[in-house]
Amino acid sequence: MSTDSAVQTGRPAVTAAPAPVRHWLRLLRSELRIVFVRPRNLAMLGVLAVAPVFLGFALWVNTPQPGAGGGNSGAAALIGQVAENGVFLALLAIFVLMTLILPLAIAVVSGDALAGEAGLGTLRTLLTVPAGRVRLLATKYVVIVIFSLVASALVAIVGLIMGALLFPIGPVTLLSGASVPLIDGLARLAMIVIYVATALAALGAIGIALSTFTQHALAVMATMLVVVVVSQILDAVSQVAVIHPYLPTHFWLAFDALLRTPIDWTQIWHGLASFAVYAVIFGAVAVARIRRANISS
């Protein structure tokens, strides 16, 4: 409807989005629908949702003595806090699942991004969409980022619900010993979810880059898991401490800085910078590959 006709009819003028934007939004909606209805992706989300429930009941049956964490960092400190405040069940679930299950979920989605499509023969059709190869790649990565945020939030929300059902809920005693109001504790949990989603998105960039080199999604998934496991093993070896800050998983669990007063923002910013560097480097690799390689054959 033109502006003149809109004035004559008394209706507000509606400006249509440019055609490239409409095509991209249509592609994004299609990709989101595919990712969130794919059976194995739903199975991974189901595992992520069940894990905090199982963990909550396991701790409820074997409730540790309040404050008996055995340390002031890592999973031991979180376990010791769960009996005092159910909010820590969400934090413990994130801590535990971040070691393997959350990365596995991202590996599954990343492996299907391009390699899975090429293996099924559907990538050639996708490349006919008037969005271009780079926009297609960007759309795939945006979907991975959204999936990372949904997966992280799902673990936190289910953990928080189970924590509220099985344990007391109230002011949160941080790992540094200070107590903050519940709303402050929930805000810190939300920041942790965003931090973890950012870490997973960086892993997704590695996955989508690997996905441009093969038509076998399982090969991408296996390679990503090897990268994660090897990185975590090297990160635990003190003899190679010089390379620790450069490992992709080194800052994954640095979110415990958000559970202290004052917050060690230096550690958080170092982690975010590391994730950004990995996303940029492997994103550039993916762009170079998708522009030049005949990945649709």
FENQUI-V345644 format. One record per pair of residues at least 24 apart in sequence whose C-alpha atoms are under 6 Angstrom apart, sorted by the first residue. I is the first residue (numbers start at 0). J is the second residue. Records with the same first field share a line. If there is no record, write none. Layout:
I=J  J
This chain:
27=138
43=104
47=154
48=154
51=92  158
84=167  168
85=162  163  166  167  168
86=159  162
88=158  162
89=155  158  159
106=220
107=220
109=203  206  207
110=210  216  219  220
111=216
113=210
114=210  213  214  215  216
115=216
117=214  295
118=214
122=295
123=295
144=200
147=196  199
148=196
151=192  196
152=192
173=258  259
174=258  259
175=259
191=254
198=274
201=274  277  278
204=278  281  282
205=281
208=281  285
